[in-house]
Amino acid sequence: MVYPNSLADLIDCFRKLPGVGEKTAERMALAIVDLKKEDVDFFADSLKNCKDNLKKCKICGHISDSDVCNICSDSRRNNNIICVLEDYKSVFAFEKAGNFYGKYHVLNGLISPIDGINPEDINIASLEERVSKLKKPELIIALKSTIEGETTSLYLQKIFEGKDVTISRLSYGIPMGTEIDYLDEMTLDRALDDRKIIS
């Protein structure tokens, strides 16, 4: 089928999204055509604002509209408990579960020498700096159970070894290789409550 160029471009844009195939992209694009102009303008502005305005929090590495995210700036949360995550999507998963009242640290990647990703390539140095300013903190390692996740976990244990830092990890009830942001709230809650001290 030959689409008008503007519609074909829109379909191609939707196909760039994860899990969206040709048919779904076509349905989405045709739905946009049927929307009111003000709705389409808002949609387009939201896309652009998301890309232009979101930045990494200078403290934890999570995404935010401001230099410091709303979690890091929340004085009601426990500064001494830091949940270490691979990416910002996992933060949203924990926040939806609603059972964690500490802070987060987003690594924005995992150590993977085969892919050329070394410790200095991810957000570890700033974690060391944060921890050095805390008194007897707990780090909860919440990384996926893959070779890269395990390598990163072991590296974190090594750099904090001998320091007054408690290191725990989520319960092993989480299936191997599972992405944190795909877990349901109940599983994530239980994994957090049943976390194990490993160092």
N, C-alpha and C positions, 0 to 999 in steps of 0.2 A: 504494500500500500504506500502511495506517495502522499506525504503530509505537506501542508504549506510550510515554508522554511521556518517561520517563527514557532510553529507548533512542534516541528521536528526537533528544533533546538531545545525546547522545553522538555520534551520526552527524553532527550539525551541527558539533560541535567538531572532529571529524576532517576535515571538509570545509574547515576554515579552513587546514589545512596545505597547503603548496605541492605541486602535482602530484597531489592526492588528489581524485578525483571521487566521484560518488554511490555507485557500486558498490563502489569500494575502501573508502570510508568505512563503508559498510554491513558489509563483511567484517571490517574492523577492530573495529567496535563489537560485532559478534556474537562475535568471538574473545575480546573482553574479558569478555563474559557467561560464556564457557566456562572462563575462567581460575579458579584457586583464589583464595579471598578474600585470602590473604596476598600473592599476586602482584599482585593489583589494588591492594591497599593500598600496596605498595612503588611501583608505577607512579604512583599518585596522589601519594604523598609526593615522588617524584622530580620530577614536574612542578612541584609547589609549591616545592620546594627550589631548583630551577633558577631559577624566577622571583624568589624571595625573596632568594637568596644571591649570585647572580652580579652582579658590578659591574665597572666599567671600571677597569683598572689605572691608578693615578695617574701612572705614568711613560710607558707606551706606548699606553694606550687599549684594549688587548686585554681580553677578558673573563676574569674570575678570581673565585675564591672569597674571595680576600684583597685587601688594598689594593694589594699589588704582586704581579704574576703570577709564576709559577714560571720564566718565561723571563728576565724582567728581574732576578730574584734569583739567577740561575745565574752564578756567578763564572767558570765555565769558558768562557763565551761571549764573543765579541769585542765590546766596547762601542763600538768605533770603526767598525763596519760596521752601518748601520741600513737595513733594508729597509722602504720606505714602502708601505703597503697601504691599500686602500679600506676594508676591513672585517675583522672578526675571523675570518670564514669562510676568508679567504685565508691567515691565519696557520696554521690547521689544515692547509691544503693543503701549505704549505711544510714544516711539521713532519712530515707523513706522508712527504713525499719524502725527508726526512732528510739533505739535503746542504747545509744552511745553518747556520752556527755563529755568526752575528752576532746582533743584536737586531732588534726590529721597532718600527715606529711605525704605529699604526692611525689613519687620518684620520677614520673614521666618517662617510664621505660624500665627495663630489667637488664641486668648484666648478661651479655651474650657474646662471648669472644668470637664465636663462629660468624656472627653478623657484624663484628667490629665494634660492638657496644661494650665499653669498659666502664669501671666505676666512676671515672671522671666525666663520663658522657651523660650521666643521669644525676638526679638531684640528691646526692648523698652528702656532699660537703656542707650544704646548708643544714642538713639534719644533724650532723656532728656539732655544728655551731649552736644550734638550738638546744641540744641535749647538754652541752657544756655549761649552759646558763641555768640549768634546772637542778633541783635537789632530789636525789633518789627517784628519777623518773621511771615510768614503765613504757616500753615500746611494744606495741602489739603488731606483730608482723602479719599482715593480711594479704599475702601474695598468692597467686595461683600455684598449684602443685604441678609445675612443669620443671624441666631441667633449668630453665632460665630463672624461674621463681625460687627454686631450691638454691641455685648458685648465689643469687642475690641475698637470700636469707642467711646463708652461711657466711657471706662476706660481712653482712651487718653484725652478726654475732661476733665475728673476729675483731672488727674495729672497736666494739664496745666491751670486749673481754677485759676483765680486770678493773673495769670502771664500775662505779656504784649505780648500775643501770639494770633494772629487771627487764628481761626480754621474754615475751610470751608469743604464742601464735594461735591462730584460730583452731578450733577443734578439727580433728581429722575426719569428722563426719561429712565434710564437704567432699564430693566426688573428685577424683584426680583430674587435673586439667581444666576444671570448671572456672569460667570467668566470674569474678566476684559480682559484677554488675548484673549477671543473669540469675543470681540466686533469689529465691523468694524471701520475704521479710522474716518468716518464722525460722527458716533454716539459718539465715544470717544471725538472727537474735540468739539462737541456741549455740551456734558456733562461737559467738562472742562471749556468751556467759560461760561456756565450757572451755575457754581458752586454756592452754597449757603453758606453764613456765618452762622455758628451755635454756635460760641462762640467767 
